[in-house]
Amino acid sequence: MTYVYGPVPSRRLGQSIGVDPLPPKTCNYQCIYCQLGKTTHFTNTRANFYPIEDIITDMQTSISNNRNKFDYVTFVGSGEPTLYKDIGILIQKAKELTVQPVCVITNGSLLNNIEVSNALMNTDVVMPSLDAGNEKDFIKINRPHPQIKYQSMLQGLIDFNNSYSGYFWLEVMLMKEINDSREKLLEIKQKIDLIQPDRVDINVPIRPPTEDWVEIPNDIVYERIKEIFEDYSNINFPEKGTFEHSHGDFEHELLRIITRHPMREKQIIKTFGNLELDEKTILEKLAFLESKDIIVKKIYNKKVFWRKK
């Protein structure tokens, strides 16, 4: 299926069916830590990039085939999902197809847009991001589209949460010597206090980032986080579990996942072992796909990852 994938394991959402209504790497940010690589379609213009009927058909099939196997339907993937103009219709359809909660993972940049805000009001969980406490750091870390300004983005988060009846979980990505100093953390915390989310997830880049100079903070920073955020935070570490896949061929199933969700090599071996493929065969197939310039290997934090080229 083209637009729906999973279920995939999530640190916060258990097993999640992902809905990705965008062409690869379509976003209004160019974050330095993005796990998918550089944004190739940099836009702040909302559009129906794919026929909505095709996306709904994929949703119906995936949800029907995975009854009792997933915890959430999540709009996320290879870009900023709120750029899809009729995301509200997709959310409504997901609510009709399952009793499981519906979540949108977003950078939050368009929550100040009334159409986007109204569409997301129908969800159960919204998970936006806030990685900077000021305009300068925002531009350095997220490298937003020129139309997006920090204060407007921040006010959108505040206003949306004031009206939203679902769960509002804010994500913060911390990087070594970029936004992990005491001063930077206090500044971020000040903005979070204005937003008043139900929960704050503190993340570190556990997969290879877009920019090679982005690094995980030193261990001492974790104590600093605990002190500043007190009981208001969840420190996330590498995800566990395996990915669900159809019993198709290895290449098709692998690409279906890593186009949106880069995987550790050990995770690939564990996930596809039940296709009656041994480790040696899987590694040979990975090497072949790499030689054809279809996938790329990245070494990050002493671990081997694979993502689509």
N, C-alpha and C positions, 0 to 999 in steps of 0.2 A: 504493500500500500504506500501511496506517495505522501500523504499528509498526516497520517496517524502512526505512531510507533509505540512499542512497549507491550506490556507493562515493563517499566524500568525501575530499579531500586532508587529511592530518594532518601537522603538523610533526614528529611523533615516530613515527607508525605507517604512513607511506606512504599507500596508498589503503585506506580502511577502510569496511566495511559496518557501519552503526550500528543497534543494536537498542534501541528506546526503549519500555519496557513500562509507561510512566506517563502519566497525563493531564498536559497542559501545566503547567509550573511547580509540580510537586508535589515538595516538598523539606522537609528538616528544618533547613536553613540559609536565611538571607536575606542572602546575601553582598552587600556594597556594590559589588562589581565585576562581578556576574553579567551576562553578555551578553544574557540572555533577558528582562531586566526583573524587576520585583518578583515574589516568590513569591506565588502566589494560593491555593495549597493547602498551608498550613503545617502539617505533621504529622510525628510520629515513630512513627506506628502503621503497621506493615507489613501489607500486604494484596495480594491479587491483583486489581489495579484493572481489568484486562481479562482475558477468558477466555484461559487459557494455550494452548488449542488454536489460537486465532486467531493468536496471536503466532508459534507454531511453524510454522503454515502460511505466514505471511509470510516467515519465515526460510528455509524450504525453497525458496520461489519465488525469493527474491532471490539466495540462494547459487547455485542452479541456473542462473539467468539471467546470473550474473556470474563464471562459472568463469574462472580465470586473470586476472581483472581487479582483484583485491583482495589485500591483504597481511594483514589482520586482520579478525576479527569483534569488534566493540567494543560492550559494553553501556554506554551513555551516553545523553545526549539532553536532555530538557527537565526534568530533575529529578535526584533521588538514586536511582540504579537499585537499590540494595540495599533500598529500601523495598518492592520487589516481593517478596512473601513466598516465591514458588517460583522465585526467580532461579536456584537451584541446578539445577532441572530444565531451565531454559532453557539454562544453561551446558552441561550434559551433552548436550543435544540439538545445540547448536552444534558440540560436539566430534565428534559422530557424523556431522554433515553435511559437515564439511570437515577437511582436514589443516592448514589455515592456523591460526595461533595465535589464541587467544581472550583478549581483554583486558576488564577492567572498570575504567572511570574513575569514581572515587568520592570523596566528600569524606572518607571514612574514619571517619565518626562512629559507624558500627555494626559496626566490626571487632571490638569487644569483645563483640558478641553471638555466642554459640556457633553459632547456626544460620547466620548470615551468614558467619562465619569458615569454617565447614565447607564451605559452598557455594562460596566463592571459592578454596578450596584446589585446585579442579579446573581453574583457569585457568592460562594461560601467563604473563600479565602482569597485575599489579594496580597501578593508578596513583592513590594517594590524595593528599590535599592537606594541607599544614601551612603556614598563612600567619602564624602568631603564635607567639611564644615564651612567652606567659603568658596567664592567664585573662582579664585586662582587655582585652588586644588581641584575643584570640579573640572576645570578645563584641562588640567594636567593629567588627571586620572581617567576621566570619561570621554574627553575630547568630543564634546557634543556638536550637533549640527548648529550652525551659526544662529538659527532662529530660536534656539533653546537657551534661556538665561537661568542662572542658578536660583535667584530669588523667586522667579515665577514657578519654577519646578518645585521648590520647597513649599511655596504657598499652596500649590496643587495637592501635595501630600497632606498638608494640614487640613485643608478644606474638605478633601475627599473623606478623610477619616472621621471628621466631625459629623458627617452625614451617613456613613457606612454602618450597616448593622451586622456585617460579617466579621470574620477575624482579619485583622490587619497586622501582618508580620513583616517587619522591616529587616532588610539584609544590609550588612556592612562588610565590605571586603577590605581587609587590612594587608598592607604590604610593607616590607622592610624599608625603613628610612624614607617612606613616602607619606604615609598617614598614620604611623604607629607611635609617634612621640606622645608624651603626656599632653603637650599643648594641643596637638591635633585631635587626640582622643577627647579631650575636654570640650573642644569646639564642636565636634560631632555630637557628643552627648547633649550639649546645649540645644542643638537643633532637634534631636530626638525628643527631648522634653517638650518641645513645642508641638511635635506631631502626635505624641501620646499613643504609640502603637501598642497592640496587645502583647507583642513579643518582639524581641530583637535577636537576630541571629548574627553572630560574629563569624565571618568566614575568612579563610586564608586560601591562596591559590594552590589547590592540591593537584591540578592538572597543568600541563605546559601552557604558559600564558602567551599572548601575542608578542609581547616584547620580552626578549631574553633577559633583560636586566631586572625584571620584576622577580622578587624573591619573597619567600615566606619569612615572617618576622622571627626574631630570636625568641628563645624560650622565656626570657625575662619579661617580654611584652605580655605574656599570658597573665602574669601576676598583676601587671598594670591594668589590664582589661578587667580582671575580677574586682580590683579596687574601685575603678571608675564606674563600671556598669553594675557593680554589686550583683544582686540576684536577677538582673534585668537581661541577662545574656545567655546564649547557648553557644559554646565553642564547638565548632564542627571540625571533624577529622575525616580522613578518607572513607568513602562509602564502602559498605560491605554488600554481599549478596550477589546474585546473578541476574542477567537480563533474560526476559522471556523472548522467545523467537518462534516463528513458524518453522515447520520441518521442511524448509526449502533448501536450496543449495547454500553453501557456506558464504560465497561472495555476496550474493544478494542479501542475505540476512545480516551479515557483518556491516555492509554499507548502509543498510536501512537504519542501523543503530548509530554508527560512528559519524554519520553525516551531521547529526545533531548532538551527539554525546560521546566524545572521545573516551576510549577505554584503555585501562591498563592491560598489558599483555597477559598477565596472570589471570585477569578477569575474563579475557577472551577465551583462554584455554579452559577455564572452569565452565564458562557458559556453553561453549560449543562441544564440550566433551561428550554430552549426551546425544550428539549426532553421530556417535560411533567413530569419532575422529580422535586419534591419539595426539599427544603433544607434538611429536615430531612432524606429523602431517599438517597440523595447524600452523606451525612455524614455517613450514615450507610454503604453504598457501599465502601466508602473510608476506614472505619474501618475494613470491611471484607477483602479488598485487603491487608491492613496492617497486619492483623492477618495471612494471607497466605504468608507473607514475599515477596510480589510482589512489593509493594511500601513502601516508608519510609517517615515519617513526620519529618520535621525540623522546629524548632523555631528559627527565625533569625530577629533581630531588632524588636522584639515584634510582628512579623507576622508569620502566619502558612503557610509553603510551603510543597508541595508534589513532590517527584521525584521518578523515578523507582529505585528499589533496585539494 
